[in-house]
């Protein structure tokens, strides 16, 4: 994929309802100029796949999509194979992706094995409420959330998270009380906000609920979406704040399930296409 392919990537993913903005594709190409690919048949672009890797620890595959009318020709399989080969060439130790339940069999056939289950939830547009919380957020220097993220995720996503925050496309809420600490990133899109990554070390359900209330208040009337592991305590909290499940799936690992970072500290995943 090259910058000139971005308009095609936007059109193709928009047909799937993904709503990925141009800046997101530019960011992926900036992180790895050779990590994303476009499938071409004759002179027509018919599919794409993106990858992101964080040093040699972990690589992520995302945005695998084939143009309608060209499916059932093994183009998706070739895109995934190309992505795996690219990540193998840069000597990534673990290759992973997020798969919704309707695509699990597709990835199983390509050598991926299922890990933890996750839930995708959405809160529809609601009348805005004043921002209230029992606990006040404590401003944290950026180095603190990045250190927490590195510990929980198991690899360094500093370039990606810093680019988001410094570009004005997201905001970060940090919290620290005694030995407990957390941070959450909220990404701003045209038609919604998305929560994640959300990392917590030792926060109670009440403290997580208070942070969520702050996020809802700051989001105004915008819909909000979030993806969280079913091992997290958050799904029950989210449902009490009018979130409803819209899909579910699994983390998938190439060849074998790997334990990376500290999964118990992950309240919500960061990026379905980037890890």
C-alpha positions as CSV (number, residue, x, y, z in Angstrom):
1,X,0.0,0.0,0.0
2,X,1.1,3.5,-0.9
3,X,-0.3,6.9,0.0
4,X,-2.0,7.0,-3.4
5,X,-4.0,3.9,-2.4
6,X,-5.6,5.5,0.7
7,X,-8.7,6.8,-1.2
8,X,-9.3,3.2,-2.4
9,X,-8.8,1.9,1.2
10,X,-11.4,4.4,2.5
11,X,-13.9,3.5,-0.2
12,X,-13.5,-0.2,0.4
13,X,-13.7,-0.1,4.2
14,X,-16.6,2.4,4.1
15,X,-18.7,-0.2,2.3
16,X,-18.2,-2.5,5.3
17,X,-19.3,0.3,7.6
18,X,-15.9,0.6,9.3
19,X,-15.5,4.4,9.0
20,X,-11.7,4.5,9.0
21,X,-10.4,8.0,8.3
22,X,-7.5,8.8,6.0
23,X,-5.4,9.9,8.9
24,X,-5.6,6.3,10.3
25,X,-4.2,4.8,7.1
26,X,-1.5,7.5,7.0
27,X,-0.6,6.6,10.6
28,X,-0.3,2.9,9.7
29,X,2.0,3.7,6.7
30,X,4.0,6.0,9.0
31,X,4.5,3.2,11.5
32,X,5.6,0.7,8.8
33,X,5.8,1.8,5.2
34,X,5.9,-1.7,3.9
35,X,3.4,-3.3,6.4
36,X,0.2,-2.9,4.5
37,X,-0.7,-4.3,1.1
38,X,-3.2,-4.0,-1.7
39,X,-4.4,-6.9,-3.8
40,X,-4.6,-6.2,-7.6
41,X,-6.3,-8.3,-10.2
42,X,-5.5,-7.1,-13.7
43,X,-5.5,-3.3,-13.3
44,X,-8.1,-3.2,-10.5
45,X,-7.5,-2.9,-6.8
46,X,-9.6,-5.5,-5.1
47,X,-8.6,-5.9,-1.5
48,X,-6.2,-4.9,1.3
49,X,-4.7,-5.9,4.6
50,X,-2.8,-3.8,7.1
51,X,-0.2,-4.8,9.7
52,X,1.5,-3.1,12.6
53,X,4.4,-4.3,14.7
54,X,5.9,-3.2,17.9
55,X,9.6,-4.0,17.8
56,X,10.1,-7.7,17.5
57,X,7.8,-8.6,20.4
58,X,4.4,-8.6,18.7
59,X,2.8,-7.8,15.3
60,X,-0.9,-7.2,14.5
61,X,-2.9,-7.9,11.4
62,X,-6.0,-5.8,10.7
63,X,-8.4,-4.5,8.1
64,X,-8.4,-7.6,5.9
65,X,-11.1,-7.0,3.3
66,X,-11.9,-8.0,-0.3
67,X,-14.1,-6.1,-2.7
68,X,-17.5,-7.6,-3.2
69,X,-17.6,-9.5,-6.5
70,X,-14.1,-10.8,-6.0
71,X,-14.7,-12.9,-2.9
72,X,-14.5,-16.7,-2.8
73,X,-11.4,-16.5,-5.0
74,X,-8.9,-17.0,-2.1
75,X,-7.8,-13.3,-2.3
76,X,-8.4,-12.9,1.5
77,X,-6.2,-15.9,2.2
78,X,-3.4,-14.5,0.0
79,X,-3.6,-11.2,1.8
80,X,-3.3,-12.8,5.2
81,X,-0.5,-15.0,4.0
82,X,1.3,-11.9,2.7
83,X,0.8,-10.2,6.1
84,X,2.1,-13.2,8.0
85,X,5.2,-13.4,5.7
86,X,5.9,-9.7,6.2
87,X,5.7,-9.9,10.0
88,X,7.9,-13.1,9.9
89,X,10.5,-11.3,7.8
90,X,10.8,-8.5,10.4
91,X,11.3,-11.3,13.0
92,X,8.2,-10.6,15.0
93,X,7.9,-13.2,17.8
94,X,4.1,-13.3,18.1
95,X,1.5,-12.6,15.4
96,X,-2.0,-11.8,16.5
97,X,-5.3,-10.3,15.4
98,X,-8.8,-9.7,16.6
99,X,-11.5,-11.7,14.9
100,X,-15.3,-11.3,15.2
101,X,-17.2,-14.6,15.5
102,X,-18.3,-14.7,11.8
103,X,-14.6,-14.8,10.7
104,X,-13.2,-17.3,13.2
105,X,-13.3,-20.3,10.8
106,X,-11.6,-18.3,8.1
107,X,-8.6,-17.6,10.4
108,X,-8.5,-21.1,11.9
109,X,-8.0,-22.5,8.4
110,X,-5.0,-20.2,7.9
111,X,-3.2,-21.4,11.1
112,X,-4.6,-19.1,13.8
113,X,-5.7,-20.4,17.1
114,X,-8.2,-18.7,19.4
115,X,-7.3,-16.9,22.6
116,X,-9.4,-14.8,25.0
117,X,-13.0,-13.9,24.1
118,X,-14.0,-10.3,23.8
119,X,-17.2,-8.2,23.5
120,X,-17.8,-5.1,21.4
121,X,-20.4,-2.8,23.0
122,X,-22.0,0.5,22.0
123,X,-23.8,3.3,23.8
124,X,-26.2,5.1,21.5
125,X,-26.5,8.9,21.4
126,X,-28.0,10.1,24.7
127,X,-28.8,13.5,26.1
128,X,-25.6,14.9,27.5
129,X,-25.2,14.9,31.3
130,X,-23.0,17.0,33.5
131,X,-19.6,15.5,34.2
132,X,-19.6,14.1,37.7
133,X,-17.5,11.7,39.5
134,X,-16.9,10.5,43.0
135,X,-13.1,10.5,42.3
136,X,-11.3,13.3,40.7
137,X,-8.9,12.4,37.9
138,X,-5.2,13.2,38.6
139,X,-3.2,14.6,35.7
140,X,-0.4,12.3,34.8
141,X,2.7,13.0,32.6
142,X,2.5,11.1,29.3
143,X,5.4,8.9,30.4
144,X,3.2,7.3,33.1
145,X,0.4,6.1,30.8
146,X,3.0,4.9,28.3
147,X,4.8,2.9,31.0
148,X,1.5,1.4,32.1
149,X,0.6,0.5,28.6
150,X,4.0,-1.2,27.9
151,X,3.6,-3.3,31.0
152,X,0.0,-4.4,30.3
153,X,0.2,-4.8,26.5
154,X,3.7,-6.4,26.6
155,X,5.2,-4.3,23.9
156,X,5.9,-0.6,23.2
157,X,3.0,1.2,21.6
158,X,4.4,4.7,22.4
159,X,4.7,5.9,18.8
160,X,1.1,5.0,18.1
161,X,-0.4,6.4,21.3
162,X,1.7,9.6,21.2
163,X,0.8,10.2,17.5
164,X,-2.9,10.0,18.4
165,X,-2.7,12.3,21.4
166,X,-0.4,14.9,19.9
167,X,-2.4,14.9,16.7
168,X,-5.5,16.0,18.6
169,X,-7.4,12.8,17.5
170,X,-7.8,11.5,21.1
171,X,-7.6,12.5,24.7
172,X,-6.3,10.6,27.7
173,X,-7.6,10.4,31.3
174,X,-5.1,9.4,34.0
175,X,-5.9,8.3,37.5
176,X,-3.8,7.5,40.5
177,X,-4.8,6.9,44.1
178,X,-2.5,5.2,46.5
179,X,-1.1,2.0,44.9
180,X,-3.9,2.0,42.2
181,X,-3.4,3.6,38.8
182,X,-5.0,3.6,35.4
183,X,-5.2,5.4,32.2
184,X,-7.7,5.4,29.3
185,X,-7.6,6.8,25.8
186,X,-10.7,8.1,24.1
187,X,-10.5,8.4,20.3
188,X,-12.5,11.0,18.5
189,X,-14.2,10.0,15.2
190,X,-16.7,12.0,13.1
191,X,-19.7,9.9,14.1
192,X,-18.6,8.4,17.4
193,X,-16.1,8.2,20.2
194,X,-14.2,4.9,20.9
195,X,-12.8,4.0,24.3
196,X,-9.5,2.2,24.5
197,X,-6.9,1.3,25.4
198,X,-7.9,1.3,29.0
199,X,-5.4,-0.1,31.5
200,X,-6.0,-0.5,35.2
201,X,-3.7,-1.6,38.0
202,X,-5.8,-2.2,41.1
203,X,-8.9,0.0,40.5
204,X,-12.2,-1.0,42.1
205,X,-15.4,-1.4,40.1
206,X,-16.6,1.8,41.6
207,X,-13.5,3.7,40.5
208,X,-13.8,2.3,37.0
209,X,-17.5,3.3,36.9
210,X,-16.6,6.8,38.0
211,X,-14.0,7.0,35.2
212,X,-16.6,5.8,32.7
213,X,-19.1,8.4,33.9
214,X,-16.4,11.1,33.2
215,X,-15.9,9.8,29.7
216,X,-19.6,9.7,29.0
217,X,-20.0,13.3,30.2
218,X,-17.1,14.5,28.1
219,X,-18.4,12.7,25.0
220,X,-21.6,14.7,25.0
221,X,-24.3,13.3,22.7
222,X,-21.9,11.2,20.6
223,X,-22.4,7.4,20.5
224,X,-19.5,5.5,22.2
225,X,-18.0,2.1,21.3
226,X,-15.6,-0.1,23.3
227,X,-14.1,-3.5,23.0
228,X,-13.3,-5.4,26.2
229,X,-12.1,-8.9,27.2
230,X,-14.8,-11.0,28.9
231,X,-12.3,-11.6,31.7
232,X,-12.7,-7.9,32.6
233,X,-15.2,-6.6,35.1
234,X,-16.2,-3.8,32.7
235,X,-19.0,-5.5,30.6
236,X,-21.3,-5.5,33.7
237,X,-20.5,-1.9,34.5
238,X,-21.0,-0.8,30.8
239,X,-24.5,-2.4,30.7
240,X,-25.5,-0.4,33.8
241,X,-24.5,2.7,31.7
242,X,-26.7,1.8,28.8
243,X,-24.1,0.1,26.6
244,X,-25.3,-2.9,24.7
245,X,-23.4,-5.7,23.0
246,X,-23.1,-5.5,19.2
247,X,-20.6,-8.3,18.4
248,X,-18.2,-10.7,20.0
249,X,-15.1,-12.5,19.0
250,X,-11.7,-13.8,20.0
251,X,-8.1,-12.8,20.0
252,X,-6.4,-15.1,17.5
253,X,-2.7,-16.0,17.5
254,X,-0.7,-17.5,14.6
255,X,0.2,-21.1,15.3
256,X,0.0,-20.9,19.1
257,X,-1.6,-18.9,21.9
258,X,0.9,-16.6,23.5
259,X,0.8,-14.8,26.9
260,X,1.9,-11.3,26.3
261,X,2.1,-8.6,28.9
262,X,-0.4,-8.6,31.8
263,X,-3.9,-9.4,30.3
264,X,-5.6,-8.9,33.7
265,X,-4.7,-5.2,33.6
266,X,-6.4,-4.7,30.3
267,X,-9.9,-3.2,30.9
268,X,-10.5,-2.4,27.2
269,X,-8.6,-3.2,24.1
270,X,-7.0,-0.3,22.2
271,X,-7.3,-0.8,18.5
272,X,-9.1,-3.7,16.7
273,X,-6.7,-3.3,13.7
274,X,-3.5,-2.5,15.6
275,X,-3.6,-4.4,18.9
